[in-house]
Amino acid sequence: MRFIRLALAVTFVLGAAYPQTVDLGQNLFFNNENDIVVCIDAALAVRKLDSPYVMFMAFMGSKSQGNISVHRDDVVMVYKGQEYQMPSMEEWRKEYRGANHDYDLYQRLGKESLAQSQMRFWQYPWDYDFFPVLGKGSLPSDQLSMSGNLGARTKVYFKNPGFQKGDELVIKVKDHKNPEIIGFCAVVLDPK
């Protein structure tokens, strides 16, 4: 019975996410249909589809003026009908050696679509990150908060389940204190 409920929930989220998500170009996807506005930058992911861990940059903002707090365990990826949790910081640091290269490459990629999107209305202090690169400024945190015009920006990594060019997935986030407050964004892994 639990599997059937999970399958129905995944089907609902996948069905709702795709029509509500806007492709902004430059492998940037935006969805503001829920309490948490989510923008996923997949520019690095589409360039490194064969990497053992794939990075997405997530930008989040609160649609209301209330305080929203997203814990790392409240960020999941739905891919081919299955939910994937992010790896723990310990696993990621032990198993993956490409974080510095990911960060440097991401910094060189274009961000024009992001600057023109609605995400420009939030400020993104980058003091904390789910997956900080050592020596690059931000500190590790298991929880990020957003309120009013302060948003949250973080790298999110998922263990590569076998991504292929053109695959579709959904990244979901929810408030740690109130799981009814959600946000999600569909992504198409299609390098153009």
ZANUTI-737276 format. One record per residue (C-alpha): residue number from 1; residue in one letter; x, y, z. Coordinates in steps of 0.2 Angstrom, whole numbers. Layout:
% ZANUTI-737276
<r num="NUM" residuo="a" px="X" py="Y" pz="Z"/>
...
END
This chain:
% ZANUTI-737276
<r num="1" residuo="m" px="0" py="0" pz="0"/>
<r num="2" residuo="r" px="14" py="12" pz="4"/>
<r num="3" residuo="f" px="22" py="9" pz="-13"/>
<r num="4" residuo="i" px="6" py="13" pz="-22"/>
<r num="5" residuo="r" px="4" py="29" pz="-12"/>
<r num="6" residuo="l" px="22" py="34" pz="-16"/>
<r num="7" residuo="a" px="19" py="30" pz="-34"/>
<r num="8" residuo="l" px="4" py="41" pz="-35"/>
<r num="9" residuo="a" px="13" py="55" pz="-26"/>
<r num="10" residuo="v" px="27" py="54" pz="-38"/>
<r num="11" residuo="t" px="16" py="53" pz="-53"/>
<r num="12" residuo="f" px="6" py="69" pz="-46"/>
<r num="13" residuo="v" px="22" py="79" pz="-44"/>
<r num="14" residuo="l" px="29" py="74" pz="-61"/>
<r num="15" residuo="g" px="13" py="78" pz="-69"/>
<r num="16" residuo="a" px="11" py="95" pz="-61"/>
<r num="17" residuo="a" px="30" py="100" pz="-62"/>
<r num="18" residuo="y" px="32" py="99" pz="-81"/>
<r num="19" residuo="p" px="18" py="111" pz="-86"/>
<r num="20" residuo="q" px="22" py="123" pz="-72"/>
<r num="21" residuo="t" px="41" py="124" pz="-75"/>
<r num="22" residuo="v" px="48" py="137" pz="-87"/>
<r num="23" residuo="d" px="64" py="134" pz="-98"/>
<r num="24" residuo="l" px="73" py="150" pz="-96"/>
<r num="25" residuo="g" px="87" py="144" pz="-108"/>
<r num="26" residuo="q" px="105" py="141" pz="-104"/>
<r num="27" residuo="n" px="99" py="125" pz="-95"/>
<r num="28" residuo="l" px="90" py="135" pz="-82"/>
<r num="29" residuo="f" px="73" py="130" pz="-76"/>
<r num="30" residuo="f" px="61" py="140" pz="-65"/>
<r num="31" residuo="n" px="45" py="136" pz="-56"/>
<r num="32" residuo="n" px="35" py="149" pz="-45"/>
<r num="33" residuo="e" px="19" py="139" pz="-43"/>
<r num="34" residuo="n" px="21" py="134" pz="-25"/>
<r num="35" residuo="d" px="26" py="142" pz="-9"/>
<r num="36" residuo="i" px="44" py="140" pz="-12"/>
<r num="37" residuo="v" px="50" py="147" pz="-29"/>
<r num="38" residuo="v" px="63" py="136" pz="-36"/>
<r num="39" residuo="c" px="76" py="139" pz="-50"/>
<r num="40" residuo="i" px="88" py="125" pz="-55"/>
<r num="41" residuo="d" px="103" py="128" pz="-65"/>
<r num="42" residuo="a" px="108" py="112" pz="-74"/>
<r num="43" residuo="a" px="121" py="120" pz="-85"/>
<r num="44" residuo="l" px="135" py="110" pz="-76"/>
<r num="45" residuo="a" px="125" py="94" pz="-75"/>
<r num="46" residuo="v" px="122" py="93" pz="-94"/>
<r num="47" residuo="r" px="141" py="95" pz="-97"/>
<r num="48" residuo="k" px="145" py="81" pz="-85"/>
<r num="49" residuo="l" px="132" py="68" pz="-88"/>
<r num="50" residuo="d" px="145" py="54" pz="-85"/>
<r num="51" residuo="s" px="151" py="61" pz="-68"/>
<r num="52" residuo="p" px="148" py="49" pz="-53"/>
<r num="53" residuo="y" px="140" py="64" pz="-44"/>
<r num="54" residuo="v" px="130" py="77" pz="-53"/>
<r num="55" residuo="m" px="129" py="95" pz="-47"/>
<r num="56" residuo="f" px="114" py="107" pz="-49"/>
<r num="57" residuo="m" px="114" py="124" pz="-43"/>
<r num="58" residuo="a" px="98" py="128" pz="-33"/>
<r num="59" residuo="f" px="91" py="145" pz="-30"/>
<r num="60" residuo="m" px="76" py="146" pz="-19"/>
<r num="61" residuo="g" px="65" py="160" pz="-13"/>
<r num="62" residuo="s" px="49" py="162" pz="-1"/>
<r num="63" residuo="k" px="34" py="167" pz="-11"/>
<r num="64" residuo="s" px="26" py="173" pz="6"/>
<r num="65" residuo="q" px="35" py="184" pz="18"/>
<r num="66" residuo="g" px="36" py="170" pz="30"/>
<r num="67" residuo="n" px="52" py="161" pz="35"/>
<r num="68" residuo="i" px="55" py="145" pz="26"/>
<r num="69" residuo="s" px="69" py="133" pz="31"/>
<r num="70" residuo="v" px="75" py="118" pz="20"/>
<r num="71" residuo="h" px="85" py="104" pz="27"/>
<r num="72" residuo="r" px="96" py="94" pz="16"/>
<r num="73" residuo="d" px="85" py="79" pz="19"/>
<r num="74" residuo="d" px="71" py="89" pz="12"/>
<r num="75" residuo="v" px="78" py="90" pz="-5"/>
<r num="76" residuo="v" px="75" py="75" pz="-17"/>
<r num="77" residuo="m" px="77" py="71" pz="-35"/>
<r num="78" residuo="v" px="63" py="61" pz="-44"/>
<r num="79" residuo="y" px="70" py="52" pz="-59"/>
<r num="80" residuo="k" px="61" py="39" pz="-69"/>
<r num="81" residuo="g" px="48" py="37" pz="-55"/>
<r num="82" residuo="q" px="60" py="35" pz="-41"/>
<r num="83" residuo="e" px="65" py="47" pz="-27"/>
<r num="84" residuo="y" px="84" py="50" pz="-24"/>
<r num="85" residuo="q" px="91" py="58" pz="-8"/>
<r num="86" residuo="m" px="106" py="69" pz="-9"/>
<r num="87" residuo="p" px="122" py="60" pz="-3"/>
<r num="88" residuo="s" px="128" py="64" pz="15"/>
<r num="89" residuo="m" px="142" py="76" pz="16"/>
<r num="90" residuo="e" px="154" py="62" pz="22"/>
<r num="91" residuo="e" px="150" py="51" pz="7"/>
<r num="92" residuo="w" px="152" py="65" pz="-5"/>
<r num="93" residuo="r" px="169" py="70" pz="1"/>
<r num="94" residuo="k" px="175" py="53" pz="2"/>
<r num="95" residuo="e" px="169" py="46" pz="-15"/>
<r num="96" residuo="y" px="170" py="62" pz="-26"/>
<r num="97" residuo="r" px="185" py="72" pz="-30"/>
<r num="98" residuo="g" px="178" py="83" pz="-44"/>
<r num="99" residuo="a" px="170" py="97" pz="-33"/>
<r num="100" residuo="n" px="184" py="110" pz="-36"/>
<r num="101" residuo="h" px="183" py="107" pz="-55"/>
<r num="102" residuo="d" px="164" py="108" pz="-54"/>
<r num="103" residuo="y" px="164" py="124" pz="-45"/>
<r num="104" residuo="d" px="177" py="132" pz="-56"/>
<r num="105" residuo="l" px="168" py="127" pz="-72"/>
<r num="106" residuo="y" px="151" py="132" pz="-65"/>
<r num="107" residuo="q" px="159" py="150" pz="-62"/>
<r num="108" residuo="r" px="163" py="151" pz="-80"/>
<r num="109" residuo="l" px="146" py="147" pz="-87"/>
<r num="110" residuo="g" px="134" py="160" pz="-93"/>
<r num="111" residuo="k" px="121" py="167" pz="-80"/>
<r num="112" residuo="e" px="111" py="179" pz="-92"/>
<r num="113" residuo="s" px="95" py="169" pz="-91"/>
<r num="114" residuo="l" px="96" py="169" pz="-72"/>
<r num="115" residuo="a" px="99" py="188" pz="-71"/>
<r num="116" residuo="q" px="83" py="191" pz="-82"/>
<r num="117" residuo="s" px="72" py="179" pz="-72"/>
<r num="118" residuo="q" px="61" py="183" pz="-57"/>
<r num="119" residuo="m" px="75" py="175" pz="-46"/>
<r num="120" residuo="r" px="83" py="192" pz="-47"/>
<r num="121" residuo="f" px="71" py="199" pz="-34"/>
<r num="122" residuo="w" px="79" py="189" pz="-20"/>
<r num="123" residuo="q" px="96" py="192" pz="-13"/>
<r num="124" residuo="y" px="107" py="176" pz="-11"/>
<r num="125" residuo="p" px="120" py="178" pz="3"/>
<r num="126" residuo="w" px="131" py="163" pz="0"/>
<r num="127" residuo="d" px="137" py="160" pz="18"/>
<r num="128" residuo="y" px="131" py="142" pz="19"/>
<r num="129" residuo="d" px="130" py="128" pz="7"/>
<r num="130" residuo="f" px="125" py="110" pz="7"/>
<r num="131" residuo="f" px="141" py="105" pz="-2"/>
<r num="132" residuo="p" px="154" py="119" pz="1"/>
<r num="133" residuo="v" px="170" py="117" pz="-8"/>
<r num="134" residuo="l" px="185" py="118" pz="4"/>
<r num="135" residuo="g" px="193" py="135" pz="4"/>
<r num="136" residuo="k" px="180" py="143" pz="-8"/>
<r num="137" residuo="g" px="171" py="154" pz="5"/>
<r num="138" residuo="s" px="154" py="146" pz="11"/>
<r num="139" residuo="l" px="152" py="135" pz="26"/>
<r num="140" residuo="p" px="144" py="118" pz="27"/>
<r num="141" residuo="s" px="126" py="118" pz="33"/>
<r num="142" residuo="d" px="112" py="105" pz="34"/>
<r num="143" residuo="q" px="99" py="118" pz="33"/>
<r num="144" residuo="l" px="96" py="134" pz="23"/>
<r num="145" residuo="s" px="83" py="148" pz="27"/>
<r num="146" residuo="m" px="74" py="161" pz="17"/>
<r num="147" residuo="s" px="62" py="175" pz="21"/>
<r num="148" residuo="g" px="56" py="190" pz="12"/>
<r num="149" residuo="n" px="69" py="196" pz="-1"/>
<r num="150" residuo="l" px="82" py="184" pz="6"/>
<r num="151" residuo="g" px="83" py="168" pz="-4"/>
<r num="152" residuo="a" px="95" py="153" pz="-3"/>
<r num="153" residuo="r" px="107" py="147" pz="-15"/>
<r num="154" residuo="t" px="116" py="130" pz="-14"/>
<r num="155" residuo="k" px="124" py="117" pz="-24"/>
<r num="156" residuo="v" px="114" py="101" pz="-24"/>
<r num="157" residuo="y" px="123" py="84" pz="-29"/>
<r num="158" residuo="f" px="115" py="68" pz="-33"/>
<r num="159" residuo="k" px="123" py="51" pz="-36"/>
<r num="160" residuo="n" px="122" py="48" pz="-55"/>
<r num="161" residuo="p" px="108" py="35" pz="-58"/>
<r num="162" residuo="g" px="113" py="34" pz="-76"/>
<r num="163" residuo="f" px="108" py="50" pz="-84"/>
<r num="164" residuo="q" px="107" py="51" pz="-103"/>
<r num="165" residuo="k" px="105" py="66" pz="-114"/>
<r num="166" residuo="g" px="87" py="72" pz="-115"/>
<r num="167" residuo="d" px="82" py="64" pz="-98"/>
<r num="168" residuo="e" px="69" py="73" pz="-87"/>
<r num="169" residuo="l" px="69" py="74" pz="-69"/>
<r num="170" residuo="v" px="61" py="84" pz="-55"/>
<r num="171" residuo="i" px="70" py="92" pz="-40"/>
<r num="172" residuo="k" px="58" py="94" pz="-25"/>
<r num="173" residuo="v" px="61" py="104" pz="-9"/>
<r num="174" residuo="k" px="50" py="106" pz="6"/>
<r num="175" residuo="d" px="50" py="116" pz="22"/>
<r num="176" residuo="h" px="58" py="107" pz="37"/>
<r num="177" residuo="k" px="45" py="112" pz="49"/>
<r num="178" residuo="n" px="29" py="112" pz="38"/>
<r num="179" residuo="p" px="30" py="98" pz="24"/>
<r num="180" residuo="e" px="15" py="106" pz="16"/>
<r num="181" residuo="i" px="26" py="121" pz="10"/>
<r num="182" residuo="i" px="34" py="114" pz="-5"/>
<r num="183" residuo="g" px="43" py="119" pz="-21"/>
<r num="184" residuo="f" px="48" py="109" pz="-36"/>
<r num="185" residuo="c" px="56" py="111" pz="-53"/>
<r num="186" residuo="a" px="57" py="100" pz="-68"/>
<r num="187" residuo="v" px="74" py="99" pz="-78"/>
<r num="188" residuo="v" px="78" py="92" pz="-95"/>
<r num="189" residuo="l" px="96" py="87" pz="-97"/>
<r num="190" residuo="d" px="98" py="93" pz="-115"/>
<r num="191" residuo="p" px="114" py="102" pz="-119"/>
<r num="192" residuo="k" px="111" py="114" pz="-133"/>
END
